[in-house]
Amino acid sequence: MLEERKAAILSAVVEEYIETETPVGSSHIANVPGVDVSSATVRNELVLLEEQGYLFQPHTSAGRIPTDKAYRFFVDQLETPDSLSPVEGSKISEFFARSYSEIEEMLRDTSTLLANLTGSASVVVAPDRDHREIRSVQLVGLGVKVAMLVLVTANGQVEKHIIELRNEMPDSVLAIANAHLAAYLIGKRASNVFDPSPTGDTEVDEVISSAMSVLSKENENLERAYVGGTSQVAAAFEEVERVQQVLSVLERQFVVVSLMRDVINRGLSVAIGSETGVEPLSDCSLVVAPYGADGESAGSIAVLGPTRMNYSRALATVAVVGRQLGNRLIKG
């Protein structure tokens, strides 16, 4: 723990750097409310904070820049996040009051909303299959040896799966297979389905087996991640190489979903720089929050930006959007 004066000075440096993105000098910090000491005292404390690894100086005549250690201290000292403005609150409420035919569309639009509110790239991870109770099953023929299985889950998500059949099946066989699939699947969670008992009809069993094979493969996949605000990445970093690295990570769904799950499992709401464990994100911070359905954590949302991001605002935004998203999923 830092002494009260050092803590006040360090917090002032972090806040100033987040706002201006330029190295912070002692003369400015001395005038910040809550510091109330001379510039000479501030200079001495800045030297000590630099020795302790909280700050670094690009060159001798420059001011100081916070390190990841400083950002971690700053985030841990935040008592409550900023409150969103009434306009922003209304915008979020109006967004989730809209009608969506498919949950995928809502999650994709939510990632865009989150990016627009924070000015950072955003990620929304869809609810995992443990939270998707099947409410409706429809099997539709699409042509020779091809059918589509459409599932509607309790939270309103529509899943469409293309099924390739070994033989051409008449509509009457598809209808019978649909009835058996509906009787077996409705009421079950999407992650807890296994091959049902054979019906004794070779053609019907072939259709059912093909459908269940597709569902089994789907269960092996991780949750889908919807990324918004990728254009914000280019504005956040000066180095083209860093922009390309960050965008490359965001394109890899497995990495993004695993990273968000790991941060939450570590009990963190913010991962700063090297804390992400992903080298291309060493200059980034991830602010993440779970969202729930039926009283349980179902998925997660996050914003990804440079380590100099406005943490208080990001925490407030993911909290509000996550809560509203969870409420919307419960209502369907």
Kinemage of the C-alpha trace (Angstrom):
@kinemage 1
@onewidth
@group {chain A} dominant
@subgroup {mainchain}
@vectorlist {calphas} color= white
{ca met a 1} P 0.000 0.000 0.000
{ca leu a 2} L 1.183 3.493 -0.812
{ca glu a 3} L 1.201 6.369 1.628
{ca glu a 4} L -1.812 8.649 1.262
{ca arg a 5} L 0.162 11.435 -0.406
{ca lys a 6} L 1.866 9.124 -2.878
{ca ala a 7} L -1.474 7.493 -3.655
{ca ala a 8} L -3.102 10.860 -4.359
{ca ile a 9} L -0.224 11.934 -6.600
{ca leu a 10} L -0.174 8.642 -8.487
{ca ser a 11} L -3.939 8.708 -9.049
{ca ala a 12} L -3.646 12.282 -10.319
{ca val a 13} L -0.907 11.269 -12.760
{ca val a 14} L -2.958 8.342 -14.075
{ca glu a 15} L -6.097 10.444 -14.502
{ca glu a 16} L -4.181 13.217 -16.255
{ca tyr a 17} L -2.422 10.802 -18.614
{ca ile a 18} L -5.686 9.037 -19.482
{ca glu a 19} L -7.196 12.407 -20.381
{ca thr a 20} L -4.265 13.988 -22.249
{ca glu a 21} L -2.160 11.011 -23.446
{ca thr a 22} L 0.961 13.110 -22.794
{ca pro a 23} L 3.648 12.683 -20.099
{ca val a 24} L 2.599 14.381 -16.864
{ca gly a 25} L 4.774 16.986 -15.139
{ca ser a 26} L 5.016 17.896 -11.456
{ca ser a 27} L 3.797 21.486 -11.829
{ca his a 28} L 0.394 20.413 -13.049
{ca ile a 29} L -0.064 17.708 -10.392
{ca ala a 30} L 0.729 20.163 -7.581
{ca asn a 31} L -2.430 22.095 -8.462
{ca val a 32} L -4.756 19.084 -8.520
{ca pro a 33} L -7.364 19.081 -5.696
{ca gly a 34} L -6.461 16.528 -3.058
{ca val a 35} L -2.705 16.808 -3.616
{ca asp a 36} L -2.075 20.281 -2.123
{ca val a 37} L 1.737 20.149 -1.934
{ca ser a 38} L 4.502 22.087 -3.644
{ca ser a 39} L 5.904 21.222 -7.046
{ca ala a 40} L 9.207 20.303 -5.365
{ca thr a 41} L 7.454 17.788 -3.123
{ca val a 42} L 5.609 16.346 -6.097
{ca arg a 43} L 8.906 15.969 -7.996
{ca asn a 44} L 10.436 14.066 -5.089
{ca glu a 45} L 7.417 11.762 -4.859
{ca leu a 46} L 7.436 11.172 -8.610
{ca val a 47} L 11.059 10.050 -8.390
{ca leu a 48} L 10.164 7.600 -5.626
{ca leu a 49} L 7.134 6.308 -7.528
{ca glu a 50} L 9.352 5.777 -10.550
{ca glu a 51} L 11.827 3.799 -8.428
{ca gln a 52} L 8.938 1.668 -7.166
{ca gly a 53} L 7.893 0.826 -10.713
{ca tyr a 54} L 4.687 2.859 -10.899
{ca leu a 55} L 5.945 5.448 -13.395
{ca phe a 56} L 8.559 5.836 -16.086
{ca gln a 57} L 10.092 8.847 -17.799
{ca pro a 58} L 10.507 8.689 -21.607
{ca his a 59} L 13.498 11.051 -21.372
{ca thr a 60} L 15.064 13.310 -18.772
{ca ser a 61} L 13.160 16.511 -19.512
{ca ala a 62} L 9.781 14.798 -19.975
{ca gly a 63} L 7.018 14.168 -17.499
{ca arg a 64} L 6.038 10.708 -16.263
{ca ile a 65} L 3.878 7.983 -17.805
{ca pro a 66} L 2.017 5.341 -15.756
{ca thr a 67} L 3.111 1.707 -15.931
{ca asp a 68} L 0.806 -1.309 -15.781
{ca lys a 69} L 1.510 -1.386 -12.052
{ca ala a 70} L 0.153 2.155 -11.745
{ca tyr a 71} L -2.994 1.296 -13.692
{ca arg a 72} L -3.537 -1.752 -11.485
{ca phe a 73} L -3.228 0.412 -8.364
{ca phe a 74} L -5.601 2.976 -9.869
{ca val a 75} L -8.246 0.384 -10.795
{ca asp a 76} L -8.025 -1.318 -7.395
{ca gln a 77} L -8.592 2.052 -5.698
{ca leu a 78} L -11.751 2.835 -7.668
{ca glu a 79} L -14.544 2.766 -5.115
{ca thr a 80} L -17.432 3.070 -7.568
{ca pro a 81} L -17.418 3.412 -11.360
{ca asp a 82} L -18.684 6.542 -13.052
{ca ser a 83} L -22.412 6.846 -13.573
{ca leu a 84} L -23.638 6.929 -17.146
{ca ser a 85} L -25.472 10.048 -18.238
{ca pro a 86} L -29.284 10.014 -18.467
{ca val a 87} L -28.955 10.214 -22.257
{ca glu a 88} L -26.710 7.148 -22.348
{ca gly a 89} L -28.995 5.292 -19.950
{ca ser a 90} L -32.002 6.032 -22.143
{ca lys a 91} L -30.082 4.964 -25.242
{ca ile a 92} L -29.283 1.578 -23.654
{ca ser a 93} L -32.857 1.063 -22.431
{ca glu a 94} L -34.289 1.928 -25.857
{ca phe a 95} L -31.838 -0.463 -27.501
{ca phe a 96} L -32.955 -3.441 -25.422
{ca ala a 97} L -36.622 -2.520 -25.862
{ca arg a 98} L -36.352 -3.212 -29.595
{ca ser a 99} L -37.725 -6.350 -31.177
{ca tyr a 100} L -35.230 -8.879 -32.539
{ca ser a 101} L -36.172 -11.921 -34.606
{ca glu a 102} L -32.939 -13.719 -33.688
{ca ile a 103} L -30.693 -13.455 -30.648
{ca glu a 104} L -27.609 -13.437 -32.877
{ca glu a 105} L -28.730 -10.107 -34.335
{ca met a 106} L -29.222 -8.647 -30.845
{ca leu a 107} L -25.795 -9.820 -29.638
{ca arg a 108} L -24.097 -8.455 -32.747
{ca asp a 109} L -25.839 -5.102 -32.319
{ca thr a 110} L -24.974 -5.117 -28.602
{ca ser a 111} L -21.275 -5.292 -29.467
{ca thr a 112} L -21.714 -2.246 -31.710
{ca leu a 113} L -23.612 -0.390 -28.974
{ca leu a 114} L -20.869 -1.142 -26.443
{ca ala a 115} L -18.160 0.035 -28.830
{ca asn a 116} L -20.003 3.289 -29.568
{ca leu a 117} L -20.530 4.016 -25.866
{ca thr a 118} L -16.909 3.401 -24.846
{ca gly a 119} L -14.926 4.289 -27.958
{ca ser a 120} L -13.172 0.923 -27.687
{ca ala a 121} L -13.367 -2.421 -29.408
{ca ser a 122} L -15.964 -4.648 -27.779
{ca val a 123} L -16.788 -8.340 -27.461
{ca val a 124} L -20.067 -10.046 -26.603
{ca val a 125} L -19.886 -13.799 -25.974
{ca ala a 126} L -23.155 -15.609 -26.636
{ca pro a 127} L -24.789 -17.619 -23.837
{ca asp a 128} L -23.186 -21.034 -23.498
{ca arg a 129} L -25.249 -24.043 -24.515
{ca asp a 130} L -25.888 -25.010 -20.889
{ca his a 131} L -28.308 -22.073 -20.786
{ca arg a 132} L -30.216 -22.894 -23.966
{ca glu a 133} L -33.282 -24.994 -23.253
{ca ile a 134} L -34.842 -26.080 -26.535
{ca arg a 135} L -38.422 -24.863 -26.996
{ca ser a 136} L -39.092 -25.524 -30.674
{ca val a 137} L -37.803 -27.924 -33.357
{ca gln a 138} L -38.439 -27.671 -37.096
{ca leu a 139} L -36.943 -29.844 -39.835
{ca val a 140} L -37.261 -28.425 -43.346
{ca gly a 141} L -36.255 -30.009 -46.643
{ca leu a 142} L -34.075 -27.771 -48.791
{ca gly a 143} L -33.610 -30.001 -51.820
{ca val a 144} L -32.017 -33.281 -52.780
{ca lys a 145} L -30.272 -34.829 -49.755
{ca val a 146} L -30.219 -31.530 -47.840
{ca ala a 147} L -32.375 -30.355 -44.932
{ca met a 148} L -32.268 -27.602 -42.320
{ca leu a 149} L -32.822 -28.159 -38.606
{ca val a 150} L -34.110 -25.019 -36.872
{ca leu a 151} L -34.029 -24.863 -33.070
{ca val a 152} L -35.503 -22.069 -30.951
{ca thr a 153} L -34.229 -21.903 -27.380
{ca ala a 154} L -35.851 -20.505 -24.253
{ca asn a 155} L -33.851 -17.269 -24.425
{ca gly a 156} L -35.055 -16.584 -27.959
{ca gln a 157} L -31.978 -17.790 -29.821
{ca val a 158} L -32.577 -19.333 -33.224
{ca glu a 159} L -30.093 -21.992 -34.311
{ca lys a 160} L -30.011 -23.142 -37.933
{ca his a 161} L -28.111 -26.285 -38.878
{ca ile a 162} L -27.662 -27.658 -42.407
{ca ile a 163} L -27.974 -31.450 -42.539
{ca glu a 164} L -26.548 -33.484 -45.406
{ca leu a 165} L -28.306 -36.815 -45.946
{ca arg a 166} L -26.930 -39.922 -47.616
{ca asn a 167} L -30.179 -40.520 -49.487
{ca glu a 168} L -32.983 -38.365 -50.826
{ca met a 169} L -35.868 -38.319 -48.357
{ca pro a 170} L -39.524 -37.576 -49.095
{ca asp a 171} L -41.297 -34.873 -47.078
{ca ser a 172} L -43.302 -37.537 -45.261
{ca val a 173} L -40.098 -39.043 -43.804
{ca leu a 174} L -38.821 -35.604 -42.771
{ca ala a 175} L -42.148 -34.901 -41.056
{ca ile a 176} L -41.977 -38.138 -39.059
{ca ala a 177} L -38.318 -37.493 -38.156
{ca asn a 178} L -39.270 -33.942 -37.115
{ca ala a 179} L -41.955 -35.291 -34.765
{ca his a 180} L -39.488 -37.700 -33.128
{ca leu a 181} L -36.801 -35.001 -32.808
{ca ala a 182} L -39.280 -32.555 -31.283
{ca ala a 183} L -40.513 -35.116 -28.768
{ca tyr a 184} L -36.930 -35.925 -27.786
{ca leu a 185} L -35.309 -32.459 -27.827
{ca ile a 186} L -37.951 -30.035 -26.532
{ca gly a 187} L -37.366 -29.251 -22.871
{ca lys a 188} L -33.727 -30.367 -22.937
{ca arg a 189} L -30.703 -28.101 -22.698
{ca ala a 190} L -28.766 -27.878 -25.952
{ca ser a 191} L -25.601 -29.186 -24.277
{ca asn a 192} L -27.307 -32.260 -22.858
{ca val a 193} L -28.612 -34.176 -25.858
{ca phe a 194} L -27.573 -37.656 -26.945
{ca asp a 195} L -28.697 -39.987 -29.688
{ca pro a 196} L -32.292 -41.105 -29.039
{ca ser a 197} L -33.404 -44.723 -29.311
{ca pro a 198} L -33.965 -46.006 -32.873
{ca thr a 199} L -37.518 -45.820 -34.227
{ca gly a 200} L -37.184 -48.951 -36.333
{ca asp a 201} L -37.740 -47.045 -39.559
{ca thr a 202} L -34.445 -47.014 -41.488
{ca glu a 203} L -35.087 -43.759 -43.361
{ca val a 204} L -36.375 -41.885 -40.311
{ca asp a 205} L -33.451 -43.116 -38.215
{ca glu a 206} L -31.012 -41.923 -40.896
{ca val a 207} L -32.458 -38.408 -40.759
{ca ile a 208} L -32.465 -38.364 -36.945
{ca ser a 209} L -28.890 -39.678 -36.796
{ca ser a 210} L -27.688 -37.018 -39.232
{ca ala a 211} L -29.405 -34.279 -37.227
{ca met a 212} L -27.965 -35.482 -33.928
{ca ser a 213} L -24.498 -35.723 -35.467
{ca val a 214} L -24.672 -32.044 -36.434
{ca leu a 215} L -25.817 -31.085 -32.922
{ca ser a 216} L -23.028 -33.148 -31.372
{ca lys a 217} L -20.402 -31.309 -33.409
{ca glu a 218} L -21.982 -27.974 -32.462
{ca asn a 219} L -21.670 -28.876 -28.771
{ca glu a 220} L -17.921 -29.278 -29.228
{ca asn a 221} L -17.590 -25.643 -30.342
{ca leu a 222} L -16.946 -22.797 -27.949
{ca glu a 223} L -19.424 -19.988 -27.523
{ca arg a 224} L -19.703 -17.543 -30.379
{ca ala a 225} L -18.070 -14.145 -29.882
{ca tyr a 226} L -19.409 -11.008 -31.568
{ca val a 227} L -16.808 -8.261 -32.004
{ca gly a 228} L -17.683 -4.613 -32.534
{ca gly a 229} L -15.753 -1.406 -32.963
{ca thr a 230} L -12.680 -2.843 -34.667
{ca ser a 231} L -12.214 0.532 -36.349
{ca gln a 232} L -11.585 1.950 -32.868
{ca val a 233} L -8.394 -0.114 -32.646
{ca ala a 234} L -6.694 1.860 -35.417
{ca ala a 235} L -7.416 5.110 -33.581
{ca ala a 236} L -6.159 3.766 -30.240
{ca phe a 237} L -2.625 2.772 -31.290
{ca glu a 238} L -0.032 4.683 -33.255
{ca glu a 239} L 1.965 1.658 -34.438
{ca val a 240} L 0.464 -0.099 -37.455
{ca glu a 241} L 2.044 -3.376 -36.353
{ca arg a 242} L 0.301 -3.192 -32.961
{ca val a 243} L -3.034 -2.460 -34.640
{ca gln a 244} L -2.597 -5.507 -36.852
{ca gln a 245} L -1.678 -7.708 -33.876
{ca val a 246} L -4.709 -6.628 -31.836
{ca leu a 247} L -7.056 -7.107 -34.791
{ca ser a 248} L -5.565 -10.535 -35.388
{ca val a 249} L -6.374 -11.556 -31.812
{ca leu a 250} L -9.947 -10.262 -32.098
{ca glu a 251} L -10.451 -12.378 -35.216
{ca arg a 252} L -9.561 -15.583 -33.329
{ca gln a 253} L -12.740 -16.567 -31.516
{ca phe a 254} L -11.141 -19.325 -29.434
{ca val a 255} L -8.518 -16.936 -28.043
{ca val a 256} L -11.035 -14.172 -27.278
{ca val a 257} L -13.548 -16.463 -25.544
{ca ser a 258} L -10.827 -18.263 -23.584
{ca leu a 259} L -9.282 -14.956 -22.498
{ca met a 260} L -12.574 -13.559 -21.225
{ca arg a 261} L -13.373 -16.765 -19.375
{ca asp a 262} L -9.909 -16.806 -17.794
{ca val a 263} L -10.190 -13.203 -16.586
{ca ile a 264} L -13.577 -13.882 -14.979
{ca asn a 265} L -12.367 -17.155 -13.435
{ca arg a 266} L -9.486 -15.243 -11.812
{ca gly a 267} L -12.041 -13.019 -10.131
{ca leu a 268} L -10.989 -9.961 -12.122
{ca ser a 269} L -13.104 -7.358 -13.851
{ca val a 270} L -10.059 -5.728 -15.460
{ca ala a 271} L -6.961 -7.354 -16.980
{ca ile a 272} L -4.155 -4.864 -17.629
{ca gly a 273} L -1.316 -5.328 -20.106
{ca ser a 274} L 0.607 -8.530 -19.401
{ca glu a 275} L -2.196 -9.706 -17.072
{ca thr a 276} L -4.104 -10.803 -20.184
{ca gly a 277} L -1.451 -13.433 -20.842
{ca val a 278} L -1.630 -12.644 -24.580
{ca glu a 279} L 1.554 -10.940 -25.825
{ca pro a 280} L -0.060 -8.929 -28.661
{ca leu a 281} L -2.325 -7.371 -26.015
{ca ser a 282} L 0.554 -6.237 -23.799
{ca asp a 283} L -0.413 -2.589 -24.427
{ca cys a 284} L -4.121 -3.265 -23.912
{ca ser a 285} L -6.567 -3.616 -21.066
{ca leu a 286} L -9.689 -5.769 -21.044
{ca val a 287} L -12.701 -4.743 -18.952
{ca val a 288} L -15.083 -7.688 -18.687
{ca ala a 289} L -18.376 -8.481 -16.988
{ca pro a 290} L -20.578 -11.576 -16.971
{ca tyr a 291} L -24.253 -11.347 -17.792
{ca gly a 292} L -26.854 -13.725 -16.464
{ca ala a 293} L -30.024 -15.571 -17.337
{ca asp a 294} L -32.282 -17.376 -14.879
{ca gly a 295} L -30.040 -16.373 -11.982
{ca glu a 296} L -26.888 -17.896 -13.489
{ca ser a 297} L -23.970 -16.493 -15.447
{ca ala a 298} L -24.674 -17.237 -19.108
{ca gly a 299} L -22.141 -15.249 -21.132
{ca ser a 300} L -19.838 -12.258 -20.899
{ca ile a 301} L -19.194 -8.866 -22.454
{ca ala a 302} L -15.998 -6.823 -22.601
{ca val a 303} L -14.324 -3.741 -23.986
{ca leu a 304} L -10.729 -3.844 -25.180
{ca gly a 305} L -8.636 -0.704 -25.427
{ca pro a 306} L -5.211 0.734 -24.667
{ca thr a 307} L -3.982 0.618 -21.056
{ca arg a 308} L -4.646 4.363 -20.850
{ca met a 309} L -8.403 3.764 -21.281
{ca asn a 310} L -10.988 5.428 -19.038
{ca tyr a 311} L -11.439 2.521 -16.620
{ca ser a 312} L -14.218 4.027 -14.543
{ca arg a 313} L -16.353 4.690 -17.586
{ca ala a 314} L -15.621 1.292 -19.119
{ca leu a 315} L -16.560 -0.507 -15.876
{ca ala a 316} L -19.809 1.427 -15.612
{ca thr a 317} L -20.739 0.749 -19.224
{ca val a 318} L -20.128 -3.008 -19.233
{ca ala a 319} L -22.017 -3.285 -15.931
{ca val a 320} L -25.117 -1.510 -17.233
{ca val a 321} L -25.115 -3.149 -20.673
{ca gly a 322} L -24.458 -6.579 -19.136
{ca arg a 323} L -27.340 -6.202 -16.698
{ca gln a 324} L -29.731 -5.050 -19.421
{ca leu a 325} L -28.639 -7.856 -21.742
{ca gly a 326} L -29.245 -10.463 -19.056
{ca asn a 327} L -32.710 -9.044 -18.332
{ca arg a 328} L -33.573 -9.098 -22.025
{ca leu a 329} L -32.522 -12.734 -22.387
{ca ile a 330} L -34.753 -13.720 -19.470
{ca lys a 331} L -37.730 -11.943 -21.043
{ca gly a 332} L -36.978 -13.453 -24.451
